Amino acid sequence: MQRLYDFFRRHPTGVDSFWALLLFGVSGIWLLQAPEGAVQQGLATLAVIALCTVVALRRRWPEQMLLVALGCGVLQLAGDVYINPADFALLVIIYTVAADGKRWASRLALACGLLAPTVNNVRWPGNPAGGWQNLVGVAFLTVPFALAWVLGDSVRTRRAYWAQLQERADRLEKEREAQARMAVAAERARIARELHDVVAHNVSVMVVQADGAAYVLDGSPEQAKQALETISGTGRQALAEMRRLLGVLRTDESGEGGEYVPQPDVEQINDLVEQVRTAGMPVDFQVEGAPRPLPSGVELTAYRIVQEALTNTRKHGGPNVGASVRLTFFDDGLGLLVEDDGRGAQHELYEEGGADGMGHGLIGMRERVGMVGGTLDAGPRPGGGFRISALLPLKAGR
């Protein structure tokens, strides 16, 4: 039975052909018993064959089969061929057109179905005297045609509804996939910014200290030793931050062993400044206002801005450059001001990709500030050097 059911589902025209043959057999028995003349017998046979063909091909060509069925109806009226079992095909084609056909064909089928009983009663009146009996007969014959069209139109509506649901589900699935891709891209960009900040700052400090150690190694071993200790401490800090970034990627291991350090915050800016001072660059650090806890995103952004600004100063500010860092705690946010007295124009090249060939330093700052809803202003100072000013609100998008 299952195989037969699957066959019928895959071959609907074969199913319709089966019912057409069955209808032809029943109509053939009627033709043999119908007491009509030769002409009427021939017309009736032609109508039966055409209507059975309508049933067999109704799904393949619904509009064309509707016109064939209407032609058979006109033939029966003109040739005085009384209704026969093959006329059941009219109900079938009305349902089919209402469910699968074009709108004009559906409307035509409904109109013809509603008019057919009236035309039949006029052509072959059941009660020559007329009266309410004929009206009841017409109404009784009209109901099947109306029900066939309503059933077909309901199937059409239901199919359209399910198609709309499927389209909506597909669209939502595509939107979820797009959002997932955007989230992955945003996470990659965030990790790339973190890597840039960690590598650019710590490696820069290590390079400066290594050059200094090599320069004073013979004449001042103690200074060389101090520089090597700074390199070692900076390397450990870089490794710790790298492990934290790896913890973001290895979510199943992020809680094991406590090996990942916390995110940098505003309090660690002082340690950052001391590290830069140890590397040989004088930095003036001031805090204004009453320090207080801030959202983790704001604290991380503030730390990274200062880190990137001091790294840029050390890399592009030239010899004997100095810097100043000022943090200002407002009621509704945190202000940052990082200035240096070096070659400020070089920072513009850095931002545009000229100095280091990458151009991601200030771009990364702007992205970080934008993520927390803040503003950033960066550019050369009027008296020489470079200035980076940022305002970070307590709430993003404020």
Residue, then its C-alpha position, 0 to 999 in steps of 0.5 A: m500500500q505504501r508503494l502504491y501511495d508513493f506512486f500516486r504521489r509521484h504520478p498525479t496524472g496517472v491517478d487522474s487517468f485511472w479515474a477518467l477510465l472509471l468515469f468512461g466505463v460508467s458513462g459507457i454503460w449509460l450510453l448503451q442504455a440511453p434511448e436516443g437517436a443516432v446523432q444524439q448518440g454520437l454527440a453524447t459519445l463525443a462529449v463523454i470522451a472529451l469530459c473524461t479527457v478533461v479529468a485525465l489532464r486537469r492538473r497538467w492543463p487546467e485552463q485549457m481543460l476548463l475551456v474544453a469542458l465548457g465546450c462540451g456543455v455548449l455541445q450538449l445544449a445545442g445537440d439536446v444531449y441530456i446530462n450524463p455521468a460524464d458531466f461529473a467532470l464539470l465539478v472536478i474541473i471547477y475544483t481544479v481551476a479554483a485550486d491551481g488555475k489562474r484567477w481569470a479561469s477560477r472566476l470563469a469556472l465559478a460563474c459557469g458553475l452557478l449558471a449551469p443549473t439555470v441553463n439546464n432547467v431552461r433547456w430541459p425543464g423538470n416541471p413544464a408548469g414551472g413554479w417553486q419546484n423548478l426553483v428548488g431543483v435549480a438551487f439544489l443543483t447549484v450547491p455542488f458547483a458552489l461547494a466545488w469552487v469553495l473547496g478548491d479556492s480554500v485549497r489555494t488559500r491554504r497553499a499560499y499560506w503555507a508557501q508564505l510561512q515557508e518563505r518567512a522561515d527561509r528568510l528568517e533562517k537566512e537572516r540568522e545566518a547573516q547575523a551569525r556571520m556578522a557576529v563572527a566578523a565582529e568577534r574577529a575584528r575585536i580579537a584583531r584589535e586586541l592582538h594589535d594592541v598587545v603585540a604593538h605595545n609590548v613588542s615595541v617596549m621589548v625592542v626599545q629595551a633590547d636596543g638599549a641593553a645592547y648599547v650599554l652591555d659593555g659599559s654599564p652591565e647594571q643598566a643592561k640587566q635592568a633592561l633585560e628584566t624589563i624585557s622579561g616582564t613585558g614578555r610575561q605580560a604579553l603572554a598573559e594577555m595572549r592567553r586571555l585572548l586564546g581563552v575567548l576562542r577556547t570557551d570550553e577551557s576558559g574556566e580551567g585552572g584560572e590561567y587567563v588574566p582579567q581584562p585591563d582596566v583604568e587602574q592598570i593605566n598607571d602600571l602601563v605608564e610606569q612600564v613606558r617610563t621604564a622603557g625610557m620615555p617620560v610620561d606625565f600622568q594625572v587623574e582628575g575627578a573622583p575615580r569610581p568603577l566604570p563599565s568593563g567595556v569603557e575601562l577596556t577601551a580607555y586602557r587600549i586608547v592610552q596604550e595605543a597612543l603611547t605606542n604610537t608616540r614611542k614609534h613615531g614621535g622621534p628622539n627625546v619625545g615626551a608624553s602626558v596622559r590625563l584622565t578626567f572622571f565626569d558625572d556621566g563619563l570618562g575623558l581621556l587626553v594623551e599628548d606628546d611633543g614629537r613629530g605629530a605629522q607622522h601620526e597622520l601617516y600612521e593612521e592612513g597606512g603610511a608609517d607602519g604599512m598597516g594603518h590600523g592604530l587610530i582606526g582601531m581606536r575609533e572602532r573601540v570608541g564607537m562601540v561604547g558610544g563615545t567620541l574620538d578626536a585625533g590630530p597634530r597639536p598646533g604647537g607641535g606633537f600629537r593629541i588624542s582626545a576621547l570622551l567615553p559615556l557611561k552608557a553606550g549610545r548616550 
